Amino acid sequence: MLIGSLSLVGFPFLTGFYSKDVILELAYTKYTISGNFVFWLGSISVLFTSYYYFRLLFLTFLVPTNSFGRDISRCHDAPIPMAIPSILLALGSLFVGYLAKV
């Protein structure tokens, strides 16, 4: 969850950084009113996305839980068929951004 969230908010050297960086850079270098509008709208949306996902990570992992003990005792990790695609997506998020940059 951490790697996916960091990629989505555009953390450097992950895939989301390069896609957001290119879009904002191309919009900014248009030197038109619409390009400037798209740049600022994209920058504000990146700010809101970053805020939302860091808040999500904070409330998920750093704040004491708010649930009942019986619910906590039933929690378990994802089964292997569900964990394998998640691991592959996390690895893709880590390495595809770097390989696409080179």
C-alpha positions in Angstrom: 0.0 0.0 0.0 2.9 2.3 0.8 4.6 1.9 -2.6 1.3 2.3 -4.5 0.4 5.5 -2.6 3.8 7.0 -3.1 3.7 6.2 -6.8 0.2 7.8 -7.1 1.2 11.0 -5.4 4.2 11.4 -7.7 7.1 10.5 -5.4 10.5 10.9 -7.3 11.9 7.9 -9.1 8.5 6.0 -9.1 6.2 5.7 -12.1 3.7 8.3 -11.0 6.4 11.0 -10.8 7.4 10.7 -14.4 3.9 10.7 -15.8 2.9 13.7 -13.7 6.1 15.5 -14.4 5.8 15.1 -18.2 2.1 16.2 -18.2 2.8 19.3 -16.1 6.0 20.2 -18.0 4.3 20.0 -21.3 1.3 22.1 -20.1 3.7 24.7 -18.7 5.8 25.0 -21.8 2.8 25.7 -24.1 2.9 29.4 -23.0 -0.8 29.9 -23.7 -3.7 30.7 -21.4 -5.0 27.1 -21.6 -1.6 25.6 -21.0 -1.1 27.8 -17.9 -4.6 26.8 -16.7 -3.9 23.1 -17.2 -0.6 23.5 -15.4 -2.1 25.1 -12.3 -5.1 22.8 -12.3 -2.8 19.8 -12.5 -0.6 21.2 -9.7 -3.6 21.7 -7.4 -4.9 18.2 -8.1 -1.4 16.8 -7.3 -1.5 18.8 -4.0 -4.9 17.4 -3.1 -4.0 13.8 -4.1 -0.8 14.0 -2.0 -2.7 15.3 1.0 -5.4 12.7 0.7 -3.0 9.7 0.4 -0.7 10.9 3.2 -3.7 11.3 5.3 -4.9 7.8 4.3 -1.5 6.3 5.2 -1.3 8.2 8.5 -4.8 7.1 9.6 -4.2 3.5 8.4 -0.8 2.8 10.0 0.1 5.4 12.6 -3.1 6.2 14.5 -4.3 3.7 17.2 -7.1 1.5 15.9 -10.7 2.4 16.5 -12.2 -1.1 16.1 -13.3 -3.8 18.5 -11.0 -6.6 19.7 -13.2 -9.3 18.1 -12.7 -7.6 14.7 -8.9 -7.3 15.2 -8.6 -11.0 16.1 -10.3 -11.9 12.7 -7.8 -9.9 10.6 -5.5 -11.8 8.4 -3.1 -11.2 5.5 -4.2 -11.6 1.9 -4.1 -15.1 0.5 -1.3 -16.0 -1.9 -3.4 -15.7 -5.1 -4.3 -12.2 -4.1 -0.9 -11.2 -2.9 1.0 -12.1 -6.0 -0.6 -9.5 -8.3 -0.1 -6.9 -5.6 3.6 -7.7 -5.3 4.0 -7.6 -9.1 2.2 -4.2 -9.3 4.5 -2.9 -6.5 7.6 -4.1 -8.3 6.3 -2.6 -11.6 5.7 0.7 -9.8 9.2 0.7 -8.5 11.2 -0.3 -11.6 9.2 0.7 -14.7 9.5 4.4 -13.8 13.3 4.1 -13.5 13.6 2.0 -16.7 11.4 4.4 -18.7 13.5 7.4 -17.6 16.7 5.8 -18.9 
